[in-house]
Amino acid sequence: MKINNIGSINTNPYKKQIEKAEKLQRTAHTDKIQISTEAMELQKGSRIEAERQAKIDELKNKIQSGDYQVNPKEIAKKMYEFWNN
């Protein structure tokens, strides 16, 4: 009985796996981030943030210069309102 050799003998059994890996590397896409115009505007900040920052800077200057005075009655009043309302 004679068996004829069908196909090539010198084939790499892992050739299909290597081809798949190469194909994935060629077709791999990079991630992209898109930020909407609304989100861009929110990141820029608002008028309220600017006003808040101005108040903070004013308070810092008063504290550093020693002009800031704490009103204990006002603090007690606010604490009382917070805990009882």
N, CA, C and O atoms as a CHARMM CRD file, in Angstrom:
* protein
*
  340
    1    1 MET  N      0.84500  -1.16000   0.00000 PROA 1      0.00000
    2    1 MET  CA     0.00000   0.00000   0.00000 PROA 1      0.00000
    3    1 MET  C      0.89300   1.22600   0.00000 PROA 1      0.00000
    4    1 MET  O      1.84000   1.32600   0.78000 PROA 1      0.00000
    5    2 LYS  N      0.57600   2.15100  -0.88300 PROA 2      0.00000
    6    2 LYS  CA     1.37000   3.35200  -1.02200 PROA 2      0.00000
    7    2 LYS  C      0.54200   4.54400  -0.55100 PROA 2      0.00000
    8    2 LYS  O     -0.60000   4.72600  -0.97300 PROA 2      0.00000
    9    3 ILE  N      1.12900   5.34800   0.32200 PROA 3      0.00000
   10    3 ILE  CA     0.44400   6.54900   0.80800 PROA 3      0.00000
   11    3 ILE  C      1.12500   7.74600   0.19300 PROA 3      0.00000
   12    3 ILE  O      2.32900   7.94900   0.35000 PROA 3      0.00000
   13    4 ASN  N      0.33200   8.54100  -0.51300 PROA 4      0.00000
   14    4 ASN  CA     0.87700   9.75500  -1.12300 PROA 4      0.00000
   15    4 ASN  C      0.84600  10.90000  -0.09800 PROA 4      0.00000
   16    4 ASN  O     -0.10100  11.04100   0.67500 PROA 4      0.00000
   17    5 ASN  N      1.88500  11.69100  -0.11700 PROA 5      0.00000
   18    5 ASN  CA     1.97500  12.82500   0.78400 PROA 5      0.00000
   19    5 ASN  C      1.09300  13.95900   0.25900 PROA 5      0.00000
   20    5 ASN  O      1.36100  14.51600  -0.80600 PROA 5      0.00000
   21    6 ILE  N      0.04900  14.29600   1.00100 PROA 6      0.00000
   22    6 ILE  CA    -0.84600  15.37000   0.59800 PROA 6      0.00000
   23    6 ILE  C     -0.50600  16.58300   1.46700 PROA 6      0.00000
   24    6 ILE  O     -0.47700  16.47800   2.69300 PROA 6      0.00000
   25    7 GLY  N     -0.25400  17.70800   0.84900 PROA 7      0.00000
   26    7 GLY  CA     0.10800  18.91100   1.58300 PROA 7      0.00000
   27    7 GLY  C      1.59500  18.94400   1.84600 PROA 7      0.00000
   28    7 GLY  O      2.30900  17.98700   1.55000 PROA 7      0.00000
   29    8 SER  N      2.05200  20.02600   2.39300 PROA 8      0.00000
   30    8 SER  CA     3.49300  20.14000   2.63800 PROA 8      0.00000
   31    8 SER  C      3.83100  19.63900   4.03100 PROA 8      0.00000
   32    8 SER  O      3.04000  19.75100   4.96800 PROA 8      0.00000
   33    9 ILE  N      5.00300  19.09700   4.13600 PROA 9      0.00000
   34    9 ILE  CA     5.44900  18.54800   5.40200 PROA 9      0.00000
   35    9 ILE  C      6.02500  19.65500   6.29100 PROA 9      0.00000
   36    9 ILE  O      5.94900  19.56700   7.51600 PROA 9      0.00000
   37   10 ASN  N      6.58500  20.66700   5.69500 PROA 10     0.00000
   38   10 ASN  CA     7.28800  21.70400   6.43900 PROA 10     0.00000
   39   10 ASN  C      6.35200  22.84100   6.90100 PROA 10     0.00000
   40   10 ASN  O      6.70900  24.01500   6.81200 PROA 10     0.00000
   41   11 THR  N      5.19900  22.49300   7.37500 PROA 11     0.00000
   42   11 THR  CA     4.29200  23.52300   7.87900 PROA 11     0.00000
   43   11 THR  C      4.44500  23.64400   9.38700 PROA 11     0.00000
   44   11 THR  O      4.66000  22.66000  10.09500 PROA 11     0.00000
   45   12 ASN  N      4.33000  24.85700   9.84600 PROA 12     0.00000
   46   12 ASN  CA     4.41100  25.12300  11.27400 PROA 12     0.00000
   47   12 ASN  C      3.01800  24.89000  11.86800 PROA 12     0.00000
   48   12 ASN  O      2.05600  25.51100  11.41800 PROA 12     0.00000
   49   13 PRO  N      2.89000  24.02500  12.85200 PROA 13     0.00000
   50   13 PRO  CA     1.56300  23.74800  13.40500 PROA 13     0.00000
   51   13 PRO  C      0.98500  24.97300  14.13500 PROA 13     0.00000
   52   13 PRO  O     -0.22200  25.03100  14.36800 PROA 13     0.00000
   53   14 TYR  N      1.80800  25.92400  14.48600 PROA 14     0.00000
   54   14 TYR  CA     1.33900  27.11400  15.19700 PROA 14     0.00000
   55   14 TYR  C      1.17500  28.31300  14.25800 PROA 14     0.00000
   56   14 TYR  O      0.99600  29.44400  14.71000 PROA 14     0.00000
   57   15 LYS  N      1.23800  28.05800  12.96600 PROA 15     0.00000
   58   15 LYS  CA     1.18100  29.13800  11.97800 PROA 15     0.00000
   59   15 LYS  C     -0.12900  29.91700  12.06900 PROA 15     0.00000
   60   15 LYS  O     -0.12500  31.14400  11.97400 PROA 15     0.00000
   61   16 LYS  N     -1.24800  29.21600  12.25400 PROA 16     0.00000
   62   16 LYS  CA    -2.53800  29.89500  12.34500 PROA 16     0.00000
   63   16 LYS  C     -2.59800  30.80700  13.56900 PROA 16     0.00000
   64   16 LYS  O     -3.14600  31.90700  13.50200 PROA 16     0.00000
   65   17 GLN  N     -2.03500  30.34900  14.68100 PROA 17     0.00000
   66   17 GLN  CA    -2.01700  31.18000  15.88200 PROA 17     0.00000
   67   17 GLN  C     -1.16500  32.43100  15.66400 PROA 17     0.00000
   68   17 GLN  O     -1.53700  33.52100  16.09800 PROA 17     0.00000
   69   18 ILE  N     -0.03900  32.27400  15.00400 PROA 18     0.00000
   70   18 ILE  CA     0.83900  33.41300  14.73400 PROA 18     0.00000
   71   18 ILE  C      0.14300  34.39200  13.79700 PROA 18     0.00000
   72   18 ILE  O      0.22000  35.60500  13.99400 PROA 18     0.00000
   73   19 GLU  N     -0.53500  33.87200  12.78200 PROA 19     0.00000
   74   19 GLU  CA    -1.25600  34.73100  11.84300 PROA 19     0.00000
   75   19 GLU  C     -2.37000  35.50200  12.54600 PROA 19     0.00000
   76   19 GLU  O     -2.58300  36.68100  12.26100 PROA 19     0.00000
   77   20 LYS  N     -3.08500  34.84100  13.46500 PROA 20     0.00000
   78   20 LYS  CA    -4.14400  35.52300  14.21500 PROA 20     0.00000
   79   20 LYS  C     -3.56900  36.65300  15.05600 PROA 20     0.00000
   80   20 LYS  O     -4.13000  37.74700  15.09900 PROA 20     0.00000
   81   21 ALA  N     -2.45900  36.39200  15.71900 PROA 21     0.00000
   82   21 ALA  CA    -1.83100  37.40900  16.56200 PROA 21     0.00000
   83   21 ALA  C     -1.37400  38.59400  15.72000 PROA 21     0.00000
   84   21 ALA  O     -1.55500  39.74600  16.11500 PROA 21     0.00000
   85   22 GLU  N     -0.78100  38.31400  14.55600 PROA 22     0.00000
   86   22 GLU  CA    -0.34100  39.39600  13.67600 PROA 22     0.00000
   87   22 GLU  C     -1.52500  40.19800  13.15700 PROA 22     0.00000
   88   22 GLU  O     -1.44800  41.42100  13.04100 PROA 22     0.00000
   89   23 LYS  N     -2.61600  39.51500  12.84700 PROA 23     0.00000
   90   23 LYS  CA    -3.80200  40.19500  12.35500 PROA 23     0.00000
   91   23 LYS  C     -4.38900  41.11000  13.43000 PROA 23     0.00000
   92   23 LYS  O     -4.81300  42.22700  13.13100 PROA 23     0.00000
   93   24 LEU  N     -4.41500  40.63900  14.68400 PROA 24     0.00000
   94   24 LEU  CA    -4.92000  41.45900  15.77900 PROA 24     0.00000
   95   24 LEU  C     -4.04700  42.68900  15.99700 PROA 24     0.00000
   96   24 LEU  O     -4.56000  43.76800  16.29500 PROA 24     0.00000
   97   25 GLN  N     -2.74700  42.53700  15.85100 PROA 25     0.00000
   98   25 GLN  CA    -1.84400  43.67200  16.02300 PROA 25     0.00000
   99   25 GLN  C     -2.06700  44.71500  14.92500 PROA 25     0.00000
  100   25 GLN  O     -1.99100  45.91700  15.18000 PROA 25     0.00000
  101   26 ARG  N     -2.34000  44.25300  13.71500 PROA 26     0.00000
  102   26 ARG  CA    -2.56900  45.18700  12.60900 PROA 26     0.00000
  103   26 ARG  C     -3.90300  45.91100  12.75100 PROA 26     0.00000
  104   26 ARG  O     -4.02100  47.08000  12.38200 PROA 26     0.00000
  105   27 THR  N     -4.89900  45.22500  13.27900 PROA 27     0.00000
  106   27 THR  CA    -6.23200  45.81000  13.36200 PROA 27     0.00000
  107   27 THR  C     -6.51100  46.46100  14.70600 PROA 27     0.00000
  108   27 THR  O     -7.60600  46.98300  14.91900 PROA 27     0.00000
  109   28 ALA  N     -5.54900  46.44100  15.61300 PROA 28     0.00000
  110   28 ALA  CA    -5.77300  47.02800  16.94100 PROA 28     0.00000
  111   28 ALA  C     -5.97600  48.53300  16.80400 PROA 28     0.00000
  112   28 ALA  O     -5.22500  49.21200  16.10400 PROA 28     0.00000
  113   29 HSD  N     -7.00200  49.04300  17.48100 PROA 29     0.00000
  114   29 HSD  CA    -7.31000  50.46100  17.44800 PROA 29     0.00000
  115   29 HSD  C     -6.92400  51.08500  18.78000 PROA 29     0.00000
  116   29 HSD  O     -6.94300  50.43500  19.82500 PROA 29     0.00000
  117   30 THR  N     -6.57900  52.34100  18.71400 PROA 30     0.00000
  118   30 THR  CA    -6.27600  53.04900  19.94300 PROA 30     0.00000
  119   30 THR  C     -7.55100  53.65900  20.49400 PROA 30     0.00000
  120   30 THR  O     -8.47900  53.95900  19.74200 PROA 30     0.00000
  121   31 ASP  N     -7.59700  53.83900  21.79200 PROA 31     0.00000
  122   31 ASP  CA    -8.76400  54.44700  22.43200 PROA 31     0.00000
  123   31 ASP  C     -8.76600  55.94400  22.17600 PROA 31     0.00000
  124   31 ASP  O     -7.71300  56.57600  22.08800 PROA 31     0.00000
  125   32 LYS  N     -9.95200  56.49600  22.05800 PROA 32     0.00000
  126   32 LYS  CA   -10.08800  57.92700  21.82600 PROA 32     0.00000
  127   32 LYS  C    -11.07600  58.49200  22.83400 PROA 32     0.00000
  128   32 LYS  O    -12.04800  57.83700  23.21000 PROA 32     0.00000
  129   33 ILE  N    -10.81200  59.71100  23.26000 PROA 33     0.00000
  130   33 ILE  CA   -11.70500  60.40300  24.17800 PROA 33     0.00000
  131   33 ILE  C    -12.23400  61.63500  23.47200 PROA 33     0.00000
  132   33 ILE  O    -11.47600  62.41000  22.88900 PROA 33     0.00000
  133   34 GLN  N    -13.55200  61.80600  23.53100 PROA 34     0.00000
  134   34 GLN  CA   -14.16500  62.98500  22.95200 PROA 34     0.00000
  135   34 GLN  C    -14.94700  63.70000  24.04700 PROA 34     0.00000
  136   34 GLN  O    -15.79000  63.10600  24.71900 PROA 34     0.00000
  137   35 ILE  N    -14.65100  64.98600  24.21200 PROA 35     0.00000
  138   35 ILE  CA   -15.33000  65.77600  25.21800 PROA 35     0.00000
  139   35 ILE  C    -16.26900  66.73700  24.50100 PROA 35     0.00000
  140   35 ILE  O    -15.86500  67.45200  23.58400 PROA 35     0.00000
  141   36 SER  N    -17.51400  66.74300  24.92900 PROA 36     0.00000
  142   36 SER  CA   -18.50200  67.59800  24.27500 PROA 36     0.00000
  143   36 SER  C    -18.23500  69.06300  24.60600 PROA 36     0.00000
  144   36 SER  O    -17.50200  69.38100  25.54200 PROA 36     0.00000
  145   37 THR  N    -18.83800  69.93700  23.82700 PROA 37     0.00000
  146   37 THR  CA   -18.66200  71.37500  24.04800 PROA 37     0.00000
  147   37 THR  C    -19.25500  71.78500  25.39400 PROA 37     0.00000
  148   37 THR  O    -18.72900  72.67800  26.05800 PROA 37     0.00000
  149   38 GLU  N    -20.33800  71.14400  25.79400 PROA 38     0.00000
  150   38 GLU  CA   -20.95100  71.44700  27.08900 PROA 38     0.00000
  151   38 GLU  C    -19.99300  71.09900  28.23200 PROA 38     0.00000
  152   38 GLU  O    -19.86800  71.85300  29.19600 PROA 38     0.00000
  153   39 ALA  N    -19.32400  69.96200  28.11700 PROA 39     0.00000
  154   39 ALA  CA   -18.37300  69.56000  29.14300 PROA 39     0.00000
  155   39 ALA  C    -17.18000  70.50300  29.18000 PROA 39     0.00000
  156   39 ALA  O    -16.65100  70.79400  30.25200 PROA 39     0.00000
  157   40 MET  N    -16.75500  70.98100  28.02000 PROA 40     0.00000
  158   40 MET  CA   -15.65000  71.92900  27.96200 PROA 40     0.00000
  159   40 MET  C    -16.01900  73.21200  28.68800 PROA 40     0.00000
  160   40 MET  O    -15.19900  73.77600  29.41300 PROA 40     0.00000
  161   41 GLU  N    -17.24900  73.67400  28.49700 PROA 41     0.00000
  162   41 GLU  CA   -17.69200  74.89100  29.15800 PROA 41     0.00000
  163   41 GLU  C    -17.76500  74.69300  30.66800 PROA 41     0.00000
  164   41 GLU  O    -17.43200  75.60400  31.42600 PROA 41     0.00000
  165   42 LEU  N    -18.19600  73.51500  31.11100 PROA 42     0.00000
  166   42 LEU  CA   -18.25800  73.23700  32.53500 PROA 42     0.00000
  167   42 LEU  C    -16.86500  73.20800  33.15900 PROA 42     0.00000
  168   42 LEU  O    -16.68900  73.61200  34.30800 PROA 42     0.00000
  169   43 GLN  N    -15.88400  72.73500  32.40600 PROA 43     0.00000
  170   43 GLN  CA   -14.52300  72.67400  32.91700 PROA 43     0.00000
  171   43 GLN  C    -13.91300  74.06600  33.05300 PROA 43     0.00000
  172   43 GLN  O    -13.06700  74.28300  33.92000 PROA 43     0.00000
  173   44 LYS  N    -14.32100  74.99200  32.22900 PROA 44     0.00000
  174   44 LYS  CA   -13.75500  76.33600  32.26400 PROA 44     0.00000
  175   44 LYS  C    -14.10800  77.05400  33.56300 PROA 44     0.00000
  176   44 LYS  O    -13.34600  77.90500  34.02300 PROA 44     0.00000
  177   45 GLY  N    -15.21900  76.73500  34.14200 PROA 45     0.00000
  178   45 GLY  CA   -15.62800  77.37800  35.37900 PROA 45     0.00000
  179   45 GLY  C    -16.74300  78.37300  35.09400 PROA 45     0.00000
  180   45 GLY  O    -17.09600  78.62200  33.94100 PROA 45     0.00000
  181   46 SER  N    -17.27900  78.92400  36.14500 PROA 46     0.00000
  182   46 SER  CA   -18.40000  79.82300  35.97400 PROA 46     0.00000
  183   46 SER  C    -18.17000  81.11100  36.74900 PROA 46     0.00000
  184   46 SER  O    -17.15900  81.26800  37.43500 PROA 46     0.00000
  185   47 ARG  N    -19.10100  82.01000  36.63400 PROA 47     0.00000
  186   47 ARG  CA   -19.06100  83.28800  37.32500 PROA 47     0.00000
  187   47 ARG  C    -19.08800  83.06100  38.83000 PROA 47     0.00000
  188   47 ARG  O    -18.41900  83.77100  39.58100 PROA 47     0.00000
  189   48 ILE  N    -19.85800  82.07700  39.26800 PROA 48     0.00000
  190   48 ILE  CA   -19.98000  81.78400  40.69800 PROA 48     0.00000
  191   48 ILE  C    -18.62900  81.36400  41.27500 PROA 48     0.00000
  192   48 ILE  O    -18.26500  81.78200  42.37400 PROA 48     0.00000
  193   49 GLU  N    -17.89200  80.54200  40.54100 PROA 49     0.00000
  194   49 GLU  CA   -16.57600  80.11900  41.01200 PROA 49     0.00000
  195   49 GLU  C    -15.63600  81.29800  41.13600 PROA 49     0.00000
  196   49 GLU  O    -14.84800  81.36000  42.08000 PROA 49     0.00000
  197   50 ALA  N    -15.70200  82.23400  40.20200 PROA 50     0.00000
  198   50 ALA  CA   -14.84100  83.41500  40.25300 PROA 50     0.00000
  199   50 ALA  C    -15.18000  84.26700  41.48200 PROA 50     0.00000
  200   50 ALA  O    -14.28400  84.76000  42.16800 PROA 50     0.00000
  201   51 GLU  N    -16.46800  84.43200  41.75200 PROA 51     0.00000
  202   51 GLU  CA   -16.87900  85.19900  42.92500 PROA 51     0.00000
  203   51 GLU  C    -16.44300  84.50200  44.21500 PROA 51     0.00000
  204   51 GLU  O    -15.97500  85.15000  45.15200 PROA 51     0.00000
  205   52 ARG  N    -16.59800  83.19500  44.25200 PROA 52     0.00000
  206   52 ARG  CA   -16.20400  82.42900  45.43000 PROA 52     0.00000
  207   52 ARG  C    -14.70600  82.56300  45.67500 PROA 52     0.00000
  208   52 ARG  O    -14.26900  82.73900  46.81300 PROA 52     0.00000
  209   53 GLN  N    -13.92500  82.47900  44.60800 PROA 53     0.00000
  210   53 GLN  CA   -12.46900  82.59900  44.74200 PROA 53     0.00000
  211   53 GLN  C    -12.08300  83.99500  45.20800 PROA 53     0.00000
  212   53 GLN  O    -11.13100  84.14600  45.97300 PROA 53     0.00000
  213   54 ALA  N    -12.80400  85.01700  44.76200 PROA 54     0.00000
  214   54 ALA  CA   -12.53200  86.38700  45.20800 PROA 54     0.00000
  215   54 ALA  C    -12.79600  86.53100  46.70300 PROA 54     0.00000
  216   54 ALA  O    -12.02600  87.17800  47.41300 PROA 54     0.00000
  217   55 LYS  N    -13.89400  85.92300  47.18400 PROA 55     0.00000
  218   55 LYS  CA   -14.19100  85.97400  48.62400 PROA 55     0.00000
  219   55 LYS  C    -13.12000  85.25100  49.43600 PROA 55     0.00000
  220   55 LYS  O    -12.71000  85.72200  50.49700 PROA 55     0.00000
  221   56 ILE  N    -12.67700  84.11600  48.93600 PROA 56     0.00000
  222   56 ILE  CA   -11.64000  83.34500  49.63100 PROA 56     0.00000
  223   56 ILE  C    -10.35300  84.15100  49.71000 PROA 56     0.00000
  224   56 ILE  O     -9.71400  84.20500  50.76100 PROA 56     0.00000
  225   57 ASP  N     -9.96900  84.77700  48.60200 PROA 57     0.00000
  226   57 ASP  CA    -8.75400  85.58900  48.60500 PROA 57     0.00000
  227   57 ASP  C     -8.86600  86.76300  49.56800 PROA 57     0.00000
  228   57 ASP  O     -7.90100  87.09800  50.25500 PROA 57     0.00000
  229   58 GLU  N    -10.04500  87.39100  49.62100 PROA 58     0.00000
  230   58 GLU  CA   -10.26300  88.50700  50.53400 PROA 58     0.00000
  231   58 GLU  C    -10.12000  88.04700  51.98900 PROA 58     0.00000
  232   58 GLU  O     -9.47400  88.71600  52.79600 PROA 58     0.00000
  233   59 LEU  N    -10.73300  86.89200  52.31800 PROA 59     0.00000
  234   59 LEU  CA   -10.62200  86.36600  53.68100 PROA 59     0.00000
  235   59 LEU  C     -9.18500  86.00700  54.03500 PROA 59     0.00000
  236   59 LEU  O     -8.74700  86.25900  55.15800 PROA 59     0.00000
  237   60 LYS  N     -8.45300  85.42900  53.10700 PROA 60     0.00000
  238   60 LYS  CA    -7.04900  85.08100  53.35900 PROA 60     0.00000
  239   60 LYS  C     -6.23900  86.33600  53.66900 PROA 60     0.00000
  240   60 LYS  O     -5.41700  86.34400  54.58500 PROA 60     0.00000
  241   61 ASN  N     -6.47400  87.38500  52.90600 PROA 61     0.00000
  242   61 ASN  CA    -5.74500  88.63400  53.13800 PROA 61     0.00000
  243   61 ASN  C     -6.07900  89.22400  54.49800 PROA 61     0.00000
  244   61 ASN  O     -5.19000  89.70700  55.19900 PROA 61     0.00000
  245   62 LYS  N     -7.36500  89.19100  54.88300 PROA 62     0.00000
  246   62 LYS  CA    -7.76500  89.70600  56.19000 PROA 62     0.00000
  247   62 LYS  C     -7.13800  88.90300  57.32300 PROA 62     0.00000
  248   62 LYS  O     -6.69200  89.47600  58.31700 PROA 62     0.00000
  249   63 ILE  N     -7.10000  87.58500  57.18000 PROA 63     0.00000
  250   63 ILE  CA    -6.52100  86.72900  58.22200 PROA 63     0.00000
  251   63 ILE  C     -5.02900  86.99300  58.35000 PROA 63     0.00000
  252   63 ILE  O     -4.50800  87.08900  59.46100 PROA 63     0.00000
  253   64 GLN  N     -4.33500  87.11200  57.21300 PROA 64     0.00000
  254   64 GLN  CA    -2.89200  87.33600  57.25100 PROA 64     0.00000
  255   64 GLN  C     -2.53800  88.70200  57.82500 PROA 64     0.00000
  256   64 GLN  O     -1.52100  88.84900  58.50300 PROA 64     0.00000
  257   65 SER  N     -3.37000  89.69500  57.55500 PROA 65     0.00000
  258   65 SER  CA    -3.08100  91.03900  58.06900 PROA 65     0.00000
  259   65 SER  C     -3.55200  91.21200  59.50900 PROA 65     0.00000
  260   65 SER  O     -3.15300  92.17200  60.16900 PROA 65     0.00000
  261   66 GLY  N     -4.38600  90.31300  60.01000 PROA 66     0.00000
  262   66 GLY  CA    -4.87400  90.38100  61.38200 PROA 66     0.00000
  263   66 GLY  C     -6.14500  91.19300  61.52200 PROA 66     0.00000
  264   66 GLY  O     -6.55100  91.48800  62.64600 PROA 66     0.00000
  265   67 ASP  N     -6.78900  91.56600  60.43000 PROA 67     0.00000
  266   67 ASP  CA    -8.00900  92.36700  60.46400 PROA 67     0.00000
  267   67 ASP  C     -9.27400  91.52500  60.62900 PROA 67     0.00000
  268   67 ASP  O    -10.34700  92.07200  60.88300 PROA 67     0.00000
  269   68 TYR  N     -9.16500  90.22400  60.49000 PROA 68     0.00000
  270   68 TYR  CA   -10.34900  89.36200  60.55500 PROA 68     0.00000
  271   68 TYR  C    -10.73600  89.13400  62.00900 PROA 68     0.00000
  272   68 TYR  O     -9.92000  88.68900  62.81600 PROA 68     0.00000
  273   69 GLN  N    -11.97500  89.44000  62.33200 PROA 69     0.00000
  274   69 GLN  CA   -12.48600  89.26600  63.69200 PROA 69     0.00000
  275   69 GLN  C    -13.61200  88.22900  63.68100 PROA 69     0.00000
  276   69 GLN  O    -14.53000  88.31100  62.86400 PROA 69     0.00000
  277   70 VAL  N    -13.53700  87.27400  64.57500 PROA 70     0.00000
  278   70 VAL  CA   -14.54900  86.23500  64.69400 PROA 70     0.00000
  279   70 VAL  C    -15.67800  86.74300  65.57200 PROA 70     0.00000
  280   70 VAL  O    -15.43500  87.28900  66.64800 PROA 70     0.00000
  281   71 ASN  N    -16.91100  86.56600  65.11800 PROA 71     0.00000
  282   71 ASN  CA   -18.08000  86.97100  65.89000 PROA 71     0.00000
  283   71 ASN  C    -18.65800  85.71800  66.54600 PROA 71     0.00000
  284   71 ASN  O    -19.36700  84.96100  65.88300 PROA 71     0.00000
  285   72 PRO  N    -18.37700  85.47700  67.82300 PROA 72     0.00000
  286   72 PRO  CA   -18.82400  84.23100  68.46700 PROA 72     0.00000
  287   72 PRO  C    -20.34000  84.11200  68.55400 PROA 72     0.00000
  288   72 PRO  O    -20.86800  83.00300  68.49000 PROA 72     0.00000
  289   73 LYS  N    -21.05400  85.22900  68.70000 PROA 73     0.00000
  290   73 LYS  CA   -22.51700  85.16900  68.76500 PROA 73     0.00000
  291   73 LYS  C    -23.09900  84.69500  67.43000 PROA 73     0.00000
  292   73 LYS  O    -24.04500  83.90700  67.40600 PROA 73     0.00000
  293   74 GLU  N    -22.53800  85.17100  66.34000 PROA 74     0.00000
  294   74 GLU  CA   -23.01600  84.76000  65.01200 PROA 74     0.00000
  295   74 GLU  C    -22.74300  83.27400  64.76600 PROA 74     0.00000
  296   74 GLU  O    -23.57900  82.57500  64.19400 PROA 74     0.00000
  297   75 ILE  N    -21.58300  82.79800  65.19600 PROA 75     0.00000
  298   75 ILE  CA   -21.24200  81.38200  65.04900 PROA 75     0.00000
  299   75 ILE  C    -22.19000  80.52700  65.87100 PROA 75     0.00000
  300   75 ILE  O    -22.67900  79.50500  65.38900 PROA 75     0.00000
  301   76 ALA  N    -22.45600  80.93100  67.10600 PROA 76     0.00000
  302   76 ALA  CA   -23.37000  80.17900  67.96600 PROA 76     0.00000
  303   76 ALA  C    -24.77400  80.15400  67.37000 PROA 76     0.00000
  304   76 ALA  O    -25.46000  79.13400  67.42400 PROA 76     0.00000
  305   77 LYS  N    -25.19100  81.26700  66.81000 PROA 77     0.00000
  306   77 LYS  CA   -26.52500  81.34800  66.19300 PROA 77     0.00000
  307   77 LYS  C    -26.63000  80.38100  65.01400 PROA 77     0.00000
  308   77 LYS  O    -27.62000  79.66000  64.88700 PROA 77     0.00000
  309   78 LYS  N    -25.61200  80.36600  64.15500 PROA 78     0.00000
  310   78 LYS  CA   -25.61400  79.47300  62.98500 PROA 78     0.00000
  311   78 LYS  C    -25.58900  78.00500  63.41000 PROA 78     0.00000
  312   78 LYS  O    -26.26200  77.17000  62.80600 PROA 78     0.00000
  313   79 MET  N    -24.82000  77.69500  64.43900 PROA 79     0.00000
  314   79 MET  CA   -24.77000  76.30900  64.93300 PROA 79     0.00000
  315   79 MET  C    -26.12100  75.89800  65.50000 PROA 79     0.00000
  316   79 MET  O    -26.58300  74.78200  65.26500 PROA 79     0.00000
  317   80 TYR  N    -26.74700  76.78900  66.24000 PROA 80     0.00000
  318   80 TYR  CA   -28.05500  76.49900  66.81800 PROA 80     0.00000
  319   80 TYR  C    -29.08500  76.25500  65.71800 PROA 80     0.00000
  320   80 TYR  O    -29.88200  75.32000  65.80500 PROA 80     0.00000
  321   81 GLU  N    -29.06700  77.10200  64.67600 PROA 81     0.00000
  322   81 GLU  CA   -30.00900  76.94300  63.55400 PROA 81     0.00000
  323   81 GLU  C    -29.76400  75.62300  62.82400 PROA 81     0.00000
  324   81 GLU  O    -30.70800  74.94600  62.41800 PROA 81     0.00000
  325   82 PHE  N    -28.50300  75.26900  62.66300 PROA 82     0.00000
  326   82 PHE  CA   -28.17300  74.04600  61.95400 PROA 82     0.00000
  327   82 PHE  C    -28.68400  72.81400  62.68500 PROA 82     0.00000
  328   82 PHE  O    -29.27000  71.92600  62.06600 PROA 82     0.00000
  329   83 TRP  N    -28.46800  72.75200  63.98900 PROA 83     0.00000
  330   83 TRP  CA   -28.82400  71.55800  64.73600 PROA 83     0.00000
  331   83 TRP  C    -30.30200  71.49400  65.11600 PROA 83     0.00000
  332   83 TRP  O    -30.81300  70.41000  65.39800 PROA 83     0.00000
  333   84 ASN  N    -30.99100  72.61600  65.13000 PROA 84     0.00000
  334   84 ASN  CA   -32.38400  72.60900  65.54300 PROA 84     0.00000
  335   84 ASN  C    -33.38400  72.75600  64.39200 PROA 84     0.00000
  336   84 ASN  O    -34.59400  72.70400  64.61700 PROA 84     0.00000
  337   85 ASN  N    -32.90600  72.93200  63.20000 PROA 85     0.00000
  338   85 ASN  CA   -33.83500  73.03300  62.05300 PROA 85     0.00000
  339   85 ASN  C    -33.74600  71.86900  61.14300 PROA 85     0.00000
  340   85 ASN  O    -34.46000  71.81200  60.14200 PROA 85     0.00000
